[in-house]
Amino acid sequence: MTRSPRICIVRQQNFYELPVRREAEAFRDAGFEVHLLLMAGDERSGAEVVDGVTIHRVPGRRERGGTLRYLWDYGTFLVAVAFILTWLHLKNRFDVIQVNTMPDSLVFATILPRLLGAKVTLFMKEPVPELFETIYGTNRLRRILVTQEQWAMRYANAVFTVTDGLRSRYVERGANGEKITVVLNGPDGRHLLDYRDPECAPDPDLFTIVCNGTIEDRYGHDVLLWATRTAIEIDPRIRVRITGSGTASDRIERMITELGLENHVALLGWIPVTDLVCELQRAHAGVIPMKGSPYSHLIHTNKMYDYTLFDKPVIASRLRSVDDYFDDSSIAFFTPDDPASLADAMVRLAADPELCEGLATKAMSLLETQYGWDHQKAILVGKTLEVLER
């Protein structure tokens, strides 16, 4: 191949999120010409170049809602992408198209470009059957969702996913394990560390714990509030700062008042990345109160790595997916769905600066030697190049 390889990443999201950005820039840094298809959301549809990546925004936006709303959004975006992607392929001749789920069916928007010679890779970051069961409390669509998942993996030339446990689950359901490569959610430090502000530092008179990201029932913010009520009775220095938004935001806001936590818990909503970085700098620890579920035992959250990136000890529920990669020397584990266990972990860290430092140091060592983006992007780009050589 005499010219630079061309890749187009497809993601059904309203904004250029950090996980997609780190992948796009990894390919850019490896010499690829990179294109990205997103929903326009509040932005104007069309194309623009951002840090060397050409972003094509498809009309439409992703809305929160019930099953029918999700199906409508997924279906209309798939049809729109099928047309636009084909037109872009005829214009640019992509060598590879990477489709980031959800939904798994989005990969089939690549049919015409694939027939015209493009390779197709599929990055499956969430197990859709388990996520549906966790959100809706039913597995009535499980057979349909598993069938869709397996067809998508058979169709793709290569598949990426985020944990060994999730890879094993796909194989149990019939996938070819040799086709699946694990790429962890390790952060690209440039996307956060560049926003550091020397004025943002922890308050030495408090013990501040940050929890950022989407606010949904499965992420356990209610467990965190119950734990906080117990923890502050033992150590009133403890403060919790929650950033993000989601369908459970109103409920969490009411709980803060009902539990009398207004002086100890702040719900900040969705904040710009500069403000988020300041919150991370000011924190003494980060917490991931994820509930145990068929979904959560298979995935990793991005924020787990973000806290480590800022040298903060991580408090996390002991999920199988996390336990496979970390031990008690690198994470302060607590029992999922157990406020008392979480409160104990919060109090232990607040009382022991040496423990905090030890946990953060060991986790950072793992990030630097194995789990960080420098290592993970090499796997992603290397496997993609292998696909192009076939």
C-alpha positions as a printed Julia matrix, in Angstrom:
390×3 Matrix{Float64}:
   0.0     0.0    0.0
   1.77    3.13  -1.27
  -0.53    5.72   0.33
  -1.43    6.04   4.0
  -4.12    3.56   5.05
  -7.57    5.09   5.49
  -9.87    4.19   8.36
 -13.4     5.32   9.17
 -14.69    4.86  12.73
 -18.47    4.76  13.19
 -20.04    5.56  16.55
 -23.68    6.35  17.39
 -23.11    9.19  19.84
 -23.92   12.91  19.9
 -20.41   14.07  20.76
 -16.74   13.27  20.22
 -16.25   11.25  23.4
 -12.84   10.55  24.88
 -12.79    6.76  24.22
 -13.43    7.33  20.5
 -10.99   10.23  20.42
  -8.14    8.15  21.83
  -8.77    5.45  19.19
  -8.98    7.95  16.34
  -5.78    9.67  17.43
  -4.01    6.35  17.92
  -4.63    5.54  14.26
  -3.69    9.1   13.26
  -0.39    8.81  15.15
   0.26    5.47  13.44
   0.04    7.12  10.02
  -3.6     6.45   9.12
  -5.88    8.97   7.44
  -8.73    8.95   9.95
 -12.42    9.69   9.41
 -15.16    9.48  12.02
 -18.95    9.26  11.68
 -21.03   10.58  14.6
 -24.57   11.81  15.18
 -24.76   15.58  14.85
 -26.66   16.09  18.11
 -26.61   19.83  18.84
 -23.86   20.41  16.27
 -24.44   21.21  12.61
 -24.3    18.25  10.27
 -21.37   18.19   7.89
 -17.61   17.67   8.13
 -14.78   19.31  10.03
 -11.19   18.44  10.9
 -10.33   18.19  14.61
  -6.68   17.52  15.48
  -6.08   15.72  12.22
  -9.28   13.63  12.35
 -12.05   14.34   9.82
 -15.38   14.2   11.65
 -18.55   13.68   9.62
 -21.72   14.49  11.58
 -24.89   12.67  10.54
 -28.21   14.48  11.15
 -29.97   13.26  14.3
 -29.32   12.88  17.99
 -29.32   10.09  20.54
 -32.1    10.52  23.09
 -32.75    8.75  26.35
 -36.02    6.87  26.51
 -37.72    3.49  26.45
 -37.1     0.5   24.22
 -39.08    1.89  21.29
 -37.14    5.15  21.39
 -33.83    3.28  21.35
 -34.97    1.06  18.47
 -36.06    4.12  16.48
 -32.75    5.91  17.07
 -30.72    2.82  16.24
 -32.73    2.04  13.11
 -32.71    5.54  11.64
 -29.0     6.0   12.34
 -28.16    2.64  10.75
 -30.01    3.59   7.55
 -28.45    7.06   7.45
 -24.95    5.68   8.04
 -25.4     3.0    5.37
 -26.01    5.7    2.74
 -23.45    8.23   3.97
 -20.75    5.65   4.63
 -21.18    4.22   1.14
 -20.9     7.71  -0.37
 -17.8     8.48   1.7
 -16.25    5.15   0.75
 -16.77    5.82  -2.95
 -15.1     9.19  -2.41
 -12.24    8.12  -0.09
 -11.85    4.37  -0.54
 -11.49    3.34   3.1
  -9.18    0.42   3.74
 -10.91   -0.42   7.01
 -14.09    0.61   8.79
 -14.23    0.23  12.57
 -17.74    0.15  14.03
 -18.04    0.89  17.75
 -21.15   -0.58  19.34
 -23.86   -0.15  20.54
 -25.93   -1.35  18.74
 -24.27   -4.5   17.45
 -26.41   -4.31  14.29
 -24.69   -1.04  13.28
 -21.9    -3.09  11.7
 -24.25   -4.05   8.87
 -24.26   -0.44   7.65
 -20.89   -1.34   6.11
 -22.26   -3.94   3.68
 -21.7    -2.0    0.44
 -18.24   -0.67   1.38
 -17.25   -4.19   2.37
 -18.44   -5.57  -0.96
 -16.32   -2.86  -2.58
 -13.2    -4.03  -0.74
 -13.13   -2.4    2.72
 -12.21   -4.52   5.72
 -14.56   -4.26   8.72
 -13.63   -4.41  12.4
 -16.1    -4.36  15.27
 -15.34   -2.85  18.7
 -17.85   -4.33  21.16
 -17.55   -2.4   24.41
 -20.76   -3.55  26.09
 -22.62   -6.89  26.16
 -26.04   -5.88  24.83
 -28.04   -8.89  26.13
 -26.73   -8.4   29.68
 -27.17   -4.62  29.5
 -30.79   -5.0   28.37
 -31.47   -7.45  31.21
 -29.84   -5.12  33.74
 -31.74   -2.01  32.61
 -35.16   -3.52  32.0
 -35.13   -6.44  34.44
 -36.11   -8.99  31.8
 -34.37  -11.29  29.35
 -37.35  -11.61  26.99
 -35.29  -10.35  24.04
 -32.18  -12.28  24.97
 -32.36  -14.77  22.08
 -32.78  -11.98  19.53
 -29.97   -9.9   21.03
 -27.57  -12.86  21.24
 -28.34  -13.83  17.64
 -27.69  -10.25  16.51
 -24.44  -10.19  18.5
 -23.16  -13.43  17.01
 -24.11  -12.49  13.44
 -22.28   -9.19  13.87
 -19.09  -10.94  15.03
 -19.23  -13.49  12.22
 -19.67  -10.7    9.68
 -16.69   -8.62  10.88
 -13.15   -9.38   9.81
 -11.95   -8.86  13.39
 -13.53   -8.05  16.76
 -12.25   -6.03  19.72
 -13.68   -6.04  23.23
 -12.75   -4.65  26.64
 -12.14   -7.55  29.07
 -11.14  -11.19  28.97
 -14.37  -12.04  30.76
 -16.46  -10.44  28.03
 -14.41  -12.21  25.36
 -15.08  -15.52  27.11
 -18.81  -14.78  27.27
 -18.92  -14.14  23.53
 -17.09  -17.42  22.92
 -19.52  -19.3   25.21
 -22.33  -18.06  22.98
 -20.66  -19.35  19.82
 -18.13  -16.75  18.69
 -14.72  -17.66  17.3
 -12.3   -16.71  20.06
  -9.37  -16.39  17.64
 -11.21  -13.5   16.03
 -11.58  -11.49  19.27
  -8.85   -9.26  20.72
  -9.05   -7.56  24.12
  -8.22   -3.83  24.28
  -8.61   -2.36  27.77
 -10.14    1.06  28.49
  -6.78    2.57  29.4
  -6.86    6.39  29.16
  -4.83    8.57  26.86
  -3.28   10.9   29.43
  -3.07   13.81  26.96
  -6.85   14.14  26.91
  -7.07   14.9   30.63
  -3.66   15.76  32.04
  -3.23   18.66  29.63
  -6.1    20.42  31.44
  -4.48   20.32  34.88
  -4.63   23.53  36.89
  -2.01   24.16  39.61
  -4.68   26.02  41.58
  -6.71   22.82  41.97
  -5.51   20.78  44.94
  -7.07   18.65  47.72
  -8.29   20.39  50.86
  -6.08   19.03  53.66
  -8.88   19.49  56.21
 -11.29   17.22  54.32
 -11.27   13.83  52.62
 -12.9    14.33  49.24
 -14.13   11.42  47.12
 -15.15   12.01  43.51
 -17.57    9.97  41.41
 -17.94   11.04  37.78
 -19.82    9.75  34.77
 -23.33    8.76  33.74
 -25.89    8.58  36.56
 -27.98    5.45  36.1
 -29.3     2.95  38.62
 -26.76    0.3   37.57
 -23.87    2.59  38.54
 -24.85    2.52  42.22
 -25.03    6.19  43.2
 -27.78    5.33  45.69
 -25.45    2.8   47.33
 -22.84    5.56  47.55
 -25.27    7.91  49.31
 -26.3     5.32  51.9
 -22.62    4.52  52.48
 -21.8     8.2   52.88
 -24.45    8.62  55.55
 -22.78    5.86  57.56
 -19.21    7.01  56.84
 -19.66   10.62  57.97
 -20.88    9.47  61.36
 -17.42    7.96  61.84
 -15.39   10.58  59.97
 -17.22   13.88  59.34
 -14.33   15.09  57.16
 -15.6    12.93  54.3
 -17.07   14.75  51.32
 -18.45   13.26  48.1
 -18.65   15.13  44.8
 -20.71   13.57  41.99
 -20.47   14.79  38.41
 -22.48   13.69  35.42
 -26.1    13.25  34.42
 -28.53   10.5   33.52
 -31.99    9.1   34.11
 -31.3     8.62  37.85
 -30.12   12.21  38.45
 -33.41   13.46  39.9
 -33.67   10.48  42.23
 -30.12   10.98  43.5
 -30.79   14.69  44.06
 -33.87   13.84  46.15
 -31.94   11.23  48.13
 -29.26   13.74  49.06
 -31.94   15.88  50.7
 -33.88   12.99  52.21
 -30.74   11.58  53.83
 -29.63   14.99  55.09
 -26.39   14.91  53.11
 -26.47   18.44  51.68
 -23.33   19.44  53.61
 -21.41   16.34  52.62
 -22.5    15.48  49.05
 -22.51   17.8   46.02
 -24.3    16.83  42.8
 -22.64   18.95  40.13
 -24.35   17.71  36.97
 -22.53   17.46  33.65
 -19.48   19.73  33.68
 -16.85   20.72  31.06
 -13.68   18.67  30.91
 -11.63   21.49  32.44
 -13.9    21.49  35.5
 -13.85   17.7   35.65
 -10.07   17.65  35.69
 -10.08   20.18  38.52
 -12.46   17.94  40.47
 -10.12   14.99  39.93
  -7.17   17.04  41.13
  -9.02   18.16  44.25
 -10.12   14.65  45.19
  -8.31   12.4   47.64
  -9.89    9.27  46.09
 -12.27    8.13  43.34
 -15.16    5.75  43.84
 -16.93    3.35  41.45
 -20.03    2.1   43.3
 -21.2    -0.11  40.4
 -23.89   -2.6   41.37
 -23.42   -6.29  40.74
 -25.34   -7.38  37.62
 -25.03   -9.67  34.58
 -23.66   -6.59  32.8
 -21.27   -5.11  35.36
 -19.36   -8.34  35.98
 -18.17   -8.25  32.35
 -16.94   -4.67  31.78
 -14.56   -1.99  33.01
 -15.45    1.68  33.46
 -13.22    4.37  31.98
 -13.21    6.38  35.21
 -11.42    3.59  37.07
  -8.36    4.33  34.93
  -8.93    8.09  35.06
  -8.58    8.13  38.85
  -5.35    6.19  38.62
  -4.07    8.59  35.98
  -4.4    11.39  38.56
  -2.68    9.31  41.27
  -5.91    8.82  43.23
  -6.68    5.56  45.02
  -9.72    3.78  43.62
 -12.59    2.46  45.73
 -14.52   -0.08  43.65
 -17.07   -2.85  44.02
 -15.47   -6.27  43.7
 -16.77   -7.26  40.29
 -15.34  -10.28  38.51
 -14.19   -8.16  35.58
 -12.18   -5.89  37.88
 -10.93   -8.68  40.14
  -9.41  -10.37  37.08
  -7.0    -7.46  36.61
  -6.51   -5.86  40.03
  -6.05   -7.11  43.6
  -6.29   -5.65  47.1
  -2.87   -4.02  46.75
  -4.1    -1.8   43.89
  -7.81   -1.15  44.61
  -9.83   -0.69  47.8
 -12.54   -3.22  47.1
 -15.96   -3.41  48.73
 -18.86   -5.85  48.37
 -21.2    -4.83  45.53
 -24.58   -3.39  46.61
 -23.42   -3.21  50.24
 -23.42    0.35  51.68
 -21.8    -0.8   54.92
 -18.89   -2.38  53.05
 -18.45    0.75  50.95
 -18.61    2.98  54.03
 -15.88    0.9   55.64
 -13.64    1.37  52.6
 -14.26    5.13  52.59
 -13.41    5.43  56.29
 -10.3     3.26  55.97
  -8.86    5.4   53.22
  -9.75    8.66  54.95
  -7.84    7.5   58.04
  -4.76    6.15  56.28
  -2.8     8.38  53.85
  -0.14    5.69  53.47
  -2.79    3.19  52.31
  -4.04    5.73  49.78
  -0.54    6.29  48.46
   0.2     2.58  48.26
  -2.98    1.78  46.33
  -2.43    4.65  43.89
   1.21    3.72  43.34
   0.47    0.05  42.61
  -2.4     0.89  40.27
  -0.22    3.41  38.43
   2.48    0.78  38.04
  -0.04   -1.52  36.35
  -1.17    1.33  34.12
   2.39    2.14  33.09
   3.49   -1.44  32.45
   0.36   -3.18  31.14
  -3.0    -1.47  31.14
  -2.27    2.06  29.93
  -3.19    3.38  26.51
   0.37    3.25  25.2
   0.15   -0.54  25.5
  -3.49   -0.92  24.49
  -3.31    1.26  21.38
  -0.42   -0.84  20.12
  -2.71   -3.87  20.32
  -5.57   -2.05  18.55
  -3.45   -0.62  15.74
  -1.35   -3.76  15.36
  -4.36   -6.03  14.97
  -5.97   -3.62  12.5
  -2.83   -3.67  10.37
  -2.92   -7.47  10.46
  -6.46   -7.35   9.08
  -5.33   -5.08   6.25
  -2.55   -7.51   5.31
  -4.88  -10.47   4.87
